[in-house]
């Protein structure tokens, strides 16, 4: 890095945000063309492969506030993509899962997302891409355990 580099050119939080923005923006058009909003896509992708998640878990994963996710899940339930039920251990907690229609809706997007990811990391190589994911998972785990999420 040259001495003329600005602060953000070597600032981790900025580099992470910029990379995320650039990579995500490329895929947003695909999501929107499918008829889903970005938040709907995030919820459905988060629920994929899971039996269910609580509203609070979903809010944490999709990086949104709980009331926003509650309203979104209500609309998605009306659309037939998710179902909500009370948790057996706590009736105050709602669990959300994909319906068959929701799985059919999101499945092609999951495949397209994986193809997009493969294209994005192809320049890095498989080993470097794997190491990057491991480092990001460690960063997330470290800061999640501090209560930052």
PyMOL commands that set and color helices and strands:
alter all, ss='L'
color gray80, all
select helices_A, chain A and resi 7-10+12-33+38-47+55-62+66-78+100-121+126-145
alter helices_A, ss='H'
color red, helices_A
select strands_A, chain A and resi 53-54+82-86+94-98
alter strands_A, ss='S'
color yellow, strands_A
deselect
rebuild
show_as cartoon
